[in-house]
Structures are given as C-alpha cells and as structure tokens.
C-alpha cells in the first residue's frame, strides 16, 4: 500500500495511510503468523457463537467456518501471502477470508484484536506446555533408563568442585530427574492458568451485544476437569495481563538452568581429567585443526542457550512493568520472547535426551576416582560418633588424621594403627573397615540417600509415575 492510501481495517478516520517505514516498523505478522491455526480456531468458535445468539445467520457462520478451513489449508501448504501492510496474523486472515466469503464482514462483531490475540496466545501456551511436558517426560525416561544401567557404579560426589563423598552415578542422575519433574509442574501450572477464555472482553470493556462467552469457551476447550467452561473474570485484566507469558518464559528459563547444570556436569565428566563417561559421536564435534578432539558442543550450546532463556524473562518484565491498563502497543513485543523460549527449551530437551541415550559410563575411571579414601573421612567421623564421641570432637579428630596423612605423604587409610591410636584411642583395630565403599553405600539406605535399596526404589517409583501418566 502506497503512502496516502487508507489502511484497510482501521483507516476510516485517517486521511492517509502509514509511512512505509512505519509499516515495516510496526508489523508483527513476521512472527505472529505462527498463531494462524489458533486464530482460525478462535474465529470459527466466535462465528458459531454469533450464530448461536442470533447475531449472524447459521448459514453465514457455516460459510465463515468453511472459508477459514480453506485459508488454513493454504497457510499449512505454505502458499499464503502474508502482507505486512495488514500488520498482523488476524488482519491477514480476515482480509483473505473476506475476499472469499462476503459474510466474513460480520466476523469481527463483538470482538477486538485485543481479546482475539489473548485467546490465540492462551491456546498456543496450552499446546506449548503440553509439548514441553511430553519432551520433559522423555528426558526423565532416558535418565531413568541410564540410572538403572549404572546403578552399580560409584563416583565421587562434589562440593565446591572438590571430592566430597561417594555416591552412585544413578543417584546423581536421579537428582536431575527431580529437577525436571519440578519443571513439568511449572508448565502444568502455566497450562492451568492459560485454560480460561478471554474472548468477549473486547478491547477492554466487553460489548453491548448479547454474546455467550461460556459457549465460546466450551467450543475452544477452555473447560475444567468436569467439562465446565472457564472464562476470564475481568475484561480489562484479560486483555492487559501478561503474567501468563512471564510465567511461561520463567518456567522455560528455570528448565534451561537445570539443563545447563546437567550439561556442565557431563562436560566435566567427559573431560580427560575426569573420564567418567564417553559422549556419543552424534552429539559432539571435532576440531578443524586438532584431529584428536571430540568436543561436547551440544552440551556447551545448551549451557549457552540457558542465558538466552533468562534474557527473555528480563525482556518480558521490563516491557510490562510501567504500562497502564489496558492494551498498549508495547505488548506486541511479548510474542518473540515467548516463541523463542518455547523453541529453544524444546530443542534443548530433545538434544539432551539424545545425549543421555547415547552416553556411556567408564567404570574403570569411576572406580579409580571413588577409591580415594579421603571420600570416606566423614564416615570415619560417624565411626567415632558411634563410639560415643560428640560430633564436633570427632570431626576435629579426623581432621587431625587427614593432616597427619598429608604430612606423611600417604593415603588416609595407610596410616598405621599406632599413629592413629595416638591421636584418639577410640580408633580401634577395625577403623579401616570404614573405607570399604560398598559397605559405606549400603549404610546409606534411608529415604533420599544413595544406598542401593533406595536407588532401586526410586527407579521403580519413577517408572510407575511415567507409566501411570503415559
């Protein structure tokens, strides 16, 4: 559209159309076109509602719905001409529909683009959350399978990236399962919040026309567990609220942080200095210069993309923080962060699942690392506690033993019984039995601990959870 001509959908009160640079600056169809399937669904439900309450004829609603189906097929085939001069997905679809179906001129009765896009986004978020929950469950399943395969392998657990105490590799993997399970709950909560229909809110104050909001909500699947339709309760909040979008990008960012922490662990485990695992070739790359390299690029990219996800949270919050009610054009910028958060975290979940399925442990390197007797220094403290010594005193005694071993340049369990007895006579001839890793792990069989029975129980519990929700 050249300058000087009216805009086709809202230009009645303007003497000239927007400048070309304004068209380019203000269009959103380049990114909100992905809402087309939801926009079509919403328009079809709205048309049926208008017929239901007698604002349009039944045959007009049928023609509109059929025309929308035709537009949808054109879009799905990639043959639709998206026109930035029509600003957004809504006007592009409406104009294409009107060119084919004269009755489409009645479609926008009793609605605004404000409640239209709010509806589209809620439908999108319900589907996005369902997809991410499915992806997350697939990652959990892969972690459970891997945990079961490595439950007999022990490795050092770390604090401050220093060897701390022995754990099973399975216990470490199950920690990630707990993280992802919390992410699934966040997405479930977002989906639940999204499950209220805003159509009927209009631009901000509803409409004087006799619409049936519950009918539309039911048509679009905005219903509770009992099938009762759910609608938003305040028309101003319905079109201005972006809490739902912020909650979604926040949930994605937290999941991204979790995946980044997993990635960092496995980058370390794969390094020659640790050597606990081998990463699959399919998710690593080589060097253009050094032929021996096998770089954990997939994991590094996940680690990097987590920062991008966190950035979307800030972008959303800063966009909304100073806006008066109700709609402001600033809110057009809400979609790119939401869409990118979804695309990015979904890709990360899928890639990390492939990494988990393909990575293999190196039991020899794990055994060598966990053989470090210093890992069981705390168990030696517990040994003294069972002899009646107060914990703080026992801690001090074993600290002195560690210092003595360092002084003599030997392993903790290589100190002689005579030297040990001089430091504390409660350390009797059986003190070295503490340093058997299998025994140490078998003593950690209370809830939440890495003992073999607990690991078996947790693996079975998660299998049951996944089976019951499949």
Secondary structure as UniProt FT lines:
FT   TURN            3..4
FT   TURN            8..10
FT   HELIX           11..13
FT   HELIX           20..26
FT   HELIX           29..32
FT   HELIX           33..35
FT   HELIX           36..52
FT   TURN            53..54
FT   HELIX           58..76
FT   TURN            77..78
FT   HELIX           84..86
FT   HELIX           89..100
FT   HELIX           102..106
FT   TURN            107..110
FT   HELIX           113..149
FT   TURN            150..152
FT   STRAND          154..159
FT   TURN            160..161
FT   STRAND          162..168
FT   HELIX           169..194
FT   TURN            199..200
FT   TURN            202..205
FT   HELIX           213..219
FT   TURN            220..221
FT   TURN            225..226
FT   HELIX           235..240
FT   HELIX           243..270
FT   TURN            272..274
FT   STRAND          277..278
FT   HELIX           281..283
FT   TURN            291..292
FT   HELIX           297..320
FT   TURN            321..322
FT   HELIX           329..333
FT   HELIX           334..358
FT   STRAND          360..361
FT   HELIX           363..370
FT   HELIX           373..376
FT   HELIX           377..386
FT   TURN            387..388
FT   HELIX           391..408
FT   HELIX           412..414
FT   HELIX           417..423
FT   TURN            425..426
FT   TURN            429..430
FT   HELIX           431..435
FT   HELIX           437..442
FT   TURN            447..448
FT   HELIX           452..468
//
